[in-house]
Amino acid sequence: MAASFLVVGATGNTGRSVVETLSNHLKSSKTFSDYRILAVTRSANSSSAKSLAKFPHVEIVEYTWTEITTEWLREHNVTRAFIASHNEPPHFADESTFHIAALGAGVKYVVRISTTAANVAPDCKAYYPRAHWAIEAMLDSPAFESMHWSSLQPNVFSQLYLGTAAELIKTVRNGGKQHTLRLMADADSPVGIIDPSEVGPFAAHLLLQDDTSAHNKRRYVLNGPEDITGNQIVAMVEKHIGAKVEDVSFKDVGFVDDMAAASSYSKNVILTIKHAPDTAWQGKAKAETTSKEVLEIAAPKKTPTQVMEELLQ
């Protein structure tokens, strides 16, 4: 059986572009031209899965990734893997189990998705960055010396940051009245938001390196090409609707209350997500923090203005 790249979360917001980039580059690769790309997804019948299935070398695998074992990885001859885990409370248990399985199966290199770099710390008030910190600490340990890994730390995704602004524009364009513009953004703090589709290509290029030694145990910070503030988002909205925004709520994380109410997990834990933007509001998530390797290998190019145009289509 041919060796395989494994992409966990293949139809997700970062996984799709990993699969596409790998497929587009395998033909010209002397080392990996015979490799398969195993695109793991919860549903092989989704439109995203069917679209990816058309790419060369791609095999859609309908499977629950948290059930992947050492035996499964060996059976599918997986030598390199990408994983974009969920961020729910069981995150550490689920992703660490995957890495233990990968280590046991002799997987040579894993590229994983983390979260905003400034939040990845043991004392972050939001719960999920602490899980990412713990995963990275585990992989850093001598026990994992034989398995190379890289952790990508992307900034907040553009669609989440601009989503409420796009909704207001659409409402007004469709003849509706303005409602309060609720923004996660602070009025004046610049943040280098990034389109998730521009995270995947960097991950894929790492997976395609003949020698991964230079990227082993590395944490890479990914931001979009330019910063945006809350006031700039308001100006963007006003330009689109041709009128003054009547009411705006900055640093609005009220949506987390809805998440906590709907969650089966501890409300106390889920509500800590309200602290996730703290570092961005403190000016610690600017575009200038992007790792130089990201700029050299696959620099993100999509600006907030371009993302907004896509959201309005």
C-alpha positions as CSV (number, residue, x, y, z in Angstrom):
1,M,0.0,0.0,0.0
2,A,1.2,3.5,-0.9
3,A,2.3,5.7,1.9
4,S,-0.2,8.3,3.0
5,F,-0.7,11.9,4.2
6,L,-3.5,12.0,6.7
7,V,-5.6,15.1,6.9
8,V,-7.9,15.2,10.0
9,G,-10.6,17.7,9.6
10,A,-10.3,17.7,5.8
11,T,-13.6,19.5,5.1
12,G,-13.1,22.0,7.9
13,N,-12.1,25.7,7.5
14,T,-8.3,24.9,7.4
15,G,-8.3,21.3,6.3
16,R,-9.8,21.9,2.9
17,S,-6.9,24.1,1.7
18,V,-4.4,21.5,3.2
19,V,-5.9,18.8,1.0
20,E,-6.0,21.1,-2.1
21,T,-2.4,22.3,-1.7
22,L,-1.1,18.8,-1.1
23,S,-2.9,17.5,-4.2
24,N,-1.7,20.3,-6.4
25,H,2.0,19.8,-5.5
26,L,2.3,16.0,-5.3
27,K,2.7,15.5,-9.1
28,S,5.8,17.7,-9.1
29,S,7.3,16.1,-6.0
30,K,10.1,13.6,-6.5
31,T,9.6,12.3,-2.9
32,F,5.8,12.2,-2.6
33,S,4.4,11.7,-6.1
34,D,3.1,8.3,-5.2
35,Y,1.6,9.3,-1.8
36,R,-2.1,9.1,-1.1
37,I,-4.0,11.9,0.7
38,L,-6.5,10.4,3.2
39,A,-9.1,13.1,3.8
40,V,-10.9,12.2,7.0
41,T,-14.4,13.7,7.4
42,R,-17.6,12.9,9.3
43,S,-19.6,12.7,6.1
44,A,-18.4,11.6,2.7
45,N,-21.7,12.8,1.2
46,S,-21.2,16.5,2.1
47,S,-20.6,18.9,-0.7
48,S,-17.2,19.8,0.6
49,A,-16.2,16.1,0.6
50,K,-17.5,15.5,-2.9
51,S,-15.6,18.5,-4.1
52,L,-12.3,17.3,-2.5
53,A,-12.8,13.8,-3.9
54,K,-12.2,15.3,-7.4
55,F,-8.6,16.2,-6.6
56,P,-5.8,13.9,-7.7
57,H,-4.5,11.5,-5.0
58,V,-7.3,12.3,-2.6
59,E,-9.3,9.5,-0.9
60,I,-12.2,10.5,1.2
61,V,-12.4,8.5,4.4
62,E,-15.6,8.8,6.4
63,Y,-14.4,8.2,10.0
64,T,-14.6,9.7,13.5
65,W,-11.0,10.9,14.0
66,T,-11.2,10.5,17.8
67,E,-11.4,6.7,17.1
68,I,-8.1,6.6,15.2
69,T,-5.8,4.1,16.7
70,T,-2.2,3.0,16.2
71,E,-3.4,0.0,14.3
72,W,-5.6,2.2,12.0
73,L,-2.6,4.4,11.2
74,R,-0.4,1.4,10.4
75,E,-3.1,-0.2,8.3
76,H,-3.4,3.0,6.2
77,N,0.4,3.5,6.1
78,V,0.2,7.0,7.4
79,T,3.7,8.7,7.6
80,R,2.7,12.3,7.8
81,A,-0.4,13.9,9.3
82,F,-2.3,17.2,9.7
83,I,-4.8,17.6,12.5
84,A,-7.2,20.4,13.3
85,S,-8.9,19.3,16.4
86,H,-12.1,20.7,18.0
87,N,-11.8,23.2,20.9
88,E,-14.4,21.6,23.2
89,P,-13.5,20.7,26.8
90,P,-12.4,17.1,25.9
91,H,-9.9,18.6,23.4
92,F,-6.8,17.5,25.3
93,A,-7.9,14.0,25.9
94,D,-8.9,13.6,22.2
95,E,-5.9,15.1,20.6
96,S,-3.4,13.7,22.9
97,T,-4.8,10.2,22.3
98,F,-4.3,10.8,18.5
99,H,-0.6,11.8,19.1
100,I,0.0,8.8,21.2
101,A,-1.4,6.6,18.4
102,A,0.7,8.4,15.8
103,L,3.8,7.9,17.9
104,G,3.1,4.2,18.3
105,A,2.5,3.9,14.6
106,G,5.8,5.5,13.6
107,V,4.3,8.5,12.0
108,K,7.2,10.7,11.1
109,Y,5.7,14.2,11.2
110,V,2.6,15.9,12.4
111,V,1.4,19.5,11.7
112,R,-1.3,20.6,14.1
113,I,-3.5,23.7,14.4
114,S,-3.3,25.6,17.7
115,T,-4.8,29.0,18.5
116,T,-3.8,32.7,18.8
117,A,-0.2,32.7,19.9
118,A,-0.6,35.2,22.7
119,N,-3.2,33.0,24.4
120,V,-1.2,29.7,24.4
121,A,-0.1,29.8,28.0
122,P,-0.8,27.8,31.2
123,D,-2.5,30.7,32.9
124,C,-4.7,31.8,30.0
125,K,-8.2,32.6,31.5
126,A,-9.9,31.0,28.5
127,Y,-9.9,27.2,28.8
128,Y,-9.1,26.0,25.3
129,P,-5.7,27.8,24.8
130,R,-4.5,26.0,27.9
131,A,-5.3,22.7,26.2
132,H,-3.2,23.8,23.2
133,W,-0.4,24.7,25.6
134,A,-0.6,21.3,27.2
135,I,-0.5,19.5,23.9
136,E,2.6,21.4,22.8
137,A,4.2,20.7,26.2
138,M,3.5,17.0,25.8
139,L,4.9,16.9,22.2
140,D,8.0,18.8,23.5
141,S,8.7,16.0,26.0
142,P,11.5,13.4,25.4
143,A,8.9,10.7,25.0
144,F,8.0,12.2,21.5
145,E,11.6,12.7,20.3
146,S,11.1,10.3,17.4
147,M,8.1,12.1,16.0
148,H,8.6,15.5,14.4
149,W,5.9,18.1,14.9
150,S,5.0,21.7,14.2
151,S,2.2,23.7,15.8
152,L,0.5,26.5,13.9
153,Q,-0.9,29.4,15.9
154,P,-3.3,31.4,13.8
155,N,-4.9,34.6,14.8
156,V,-8.7,34.9,15.1
157,F,-10.4,33.9,11.8
158,S,-11.6,36.8,9.6
159,Q,-15.1,35.4,9.1
160,L,-15.8,35.2,12.8
161,Y,-14.4,38.7,13.4
162,L,-16.3,40.3,10.5
163,G,-19.4,38.1,10.5
164,T,-21.7,40.4,12.4
165,A,-20.7,43.4,10.3
166,A,-21.6,41.5,7.1
167,E,-24.9,40.5,8.6
168,L,-25.8,44.2,9.3
169,I,-24.8,45.2,5.8
170,K,-27.0,42.5,4.3
171,T,-29.9,43.5,6.5
172,V,-29.8,47.1,5.4
173,R,-29.3,46.2,1.7
174,N,-32.4,44.0,1.9
175,G,-34.5,46.9,3.2
176,G,-34.3,46.1,6.9
177,K,-33.6,48.5,9.7
178,Q,-30.3,48.8,11.4
179,H,-29.7,46.8,14.6
180,T,-26.9,47.1,17.0
181,L,-23.6,46.3,15.4
182,R,-22.0,43.9,17.9
183,L,-18.3,43.5,17.4
184,M,-15.8,41.3,19.1
185,A,-13.2,43.9,18.2
186,D,-12.1,46.7,20.4
187,A,-12.5,50.2,18.9
188,D,-8.8,51.0,18.6
189,S,-6.8,47.8,19.0
190,P,-5.3,46.5,15.7
191,V,-5.6,42.8,15.1
192,G,-4.1,40.7,12.3
193,I,-7.2,38.6,11.5
194,I,-6.6,35.7,9.1
195,D,-8.7,33.8,6.6
196,P,-8.5,30.1,7.6
197,S,-8.1,29.1,3.9
198,E,-4.6,30.7,4.1
199,V,-3.5,28.6,7.0
200,G,-3.8,25.3,5.1
201,P,-1.3,26.1,2.4
202,F,1.5,26.8,4.9
203,A,0.7,23.5,6.7
204,A,0.8,21.6,3.4
205,H,4.1,23.1,2.4
206,L,5.5,21.9,5.8
207,L,4.2,18.4,5.2
208,L,5.9,18.4,1.8
209,Q,9.4,19.2,3.1
210,D,11.8,16.3,2.4
211,D,13.6,17.0,5.7
212,T,11.4,18.3,8.5
213,S,14.2,18.8,11.0
214,A,14.2,22.6,10.6
215,H,10.5,22.7,11.5
216,N,10.5,20.2,14.3
217,K,9.2,21.4,17.6
218,R,8.5,24.8,16.1
219,R,5.5,27.0,16.8
220,Y,4.6,29.3,13.9
221,V,2.4,32.5,14.3
222,L,0.1,33.2,11.4
223,N,-1.7,36.5,10.8
224,G,-3.4,38.1,7.8
225,P,-1.4,40.7,5.8
226,E,-2.8,43.7,7.6
227,D,-4.4,44.8,10.9
228,I,-7.9,46.0,11.4
229,T,-9.6,47.8,14.4
230,G,-13.2,48.0,15.5
231,N,-13.5,51.6,14.2
232,Q,-12.2,50.5,10.8
233,I,-14.8,47.7,10.7
234,V,-17.5,50.3,11.5
235,A,-16.1,52.5,8.6
236,M,-16.3,49.5,6.3
237,V,-19.9,48.9,7.2
238,E,-20.8,52.6,6.7
239,K,-19.2,52.6,3.3
240,H,-21.3,49.6,2.2
241,I,-24.6,50.9,3.5
242,G,-24.1,54.5,2.7
243,A,-25.1,55.7,6.1
244,K,-23.9,56.2,9.7
245,V,-23.9,53.1,11.9
246,E,-26.5,54.1,14.6
247,D,-25.4,51.9,17.4
248,V,-22.2,49.8,17.9
249,S,-21.1,47.6,20.8
250,F,-17.4,47.0,20.9
251,K,-15.7,44.1,22.8
252,D,-19.0,42.3,22.6
253,V,-18.8,38.6,23.6
254,G,-22.4,38.1,24.4
255,F,-22.6,35.2,22.0
256,V,-20.6,33.2,24.5
257,D,-23.6,33.3,26.8
258,D,-25.6,31.6,24.1
259,M,-22.9,29.0,23.6
260,A,-22.8,28.2,27.4
261,A,-26.6,27.9,27.5
262,A,-26.7,25.5,24.6
263,S,-23.7,23.4,25.8
264,S,-23.8,20.2,27.7
265,Y,-20.4,21.0,29.3
266,S,-19.8,23.1,32.4
267,K,-21.2,26.6,31.9
268,N,-18.3,27.9,34.0
269,V,-15.8,26.4,31.6
270,I,-17.5,27.6,28.4
271,L,-18.0,31.1,29.8
272,T,-14.2,31.5,30.0
273,I,-14.2,31.9,26.2
274,K,-15.1,35.5,26.9
275,H,-11.5,36.0,27.9
276,A,-10.1,34.8,24.5
277,P,-10.0,38.2,22.9
278,D,-8.2,39.8,25.9
279,T,-4.8,39.6,24.3
280,A,-6.0,41.1,21.1
281,W,-7.6,44.0,22.9
282,Q,-4.2,44.4,24.6
283,G,-2.5,44.8,21.2
284,K,-0.7,41.4,21.3
285,A,-2.2,40.0,18.1
286,K,-0.9,42.3,15.4
287,A,0.0,41.3,11.9
288,E,3.6,42.1,12.6
289,T,3.9,39.1,14.9
290,T,3.7,36.7,11.9
291,S,6.6,34.2,11.9
292,K,9.2,34.9,9.1
293,E,9.0,31.3,7.9
294,V,5.3,31.9,7.1
295,L,6.1,34.9,5.1
296,E,8.8,33.1,3.2
297,I,6.9,29.9,2.5
298,A,3.2,30.8,2.1
299,A,2.5,34.4,3.1
300,P,-1.2,35.1,3.7
301,K,-2.5,37.7,1.2
302,K,-6.3,38.1,1.8
303,T,-7.1,41.4,3.4
304,P,-10.1,42.2,5.6
305,T,-11.7,44.1,2.7
306,Q,-11.4,41.1,0.5
307,V,-12.9,38.8,3.1
308,M,-15.8,41.2,3.6
309,E,-16.5,41.2,-0.1
310,E,-16.7,37.3,0.0
311,L,-19.0,37.4,3.0
312,L,-21.4,39.7,1.1
313,Q,-21.6,37.5,-2.0
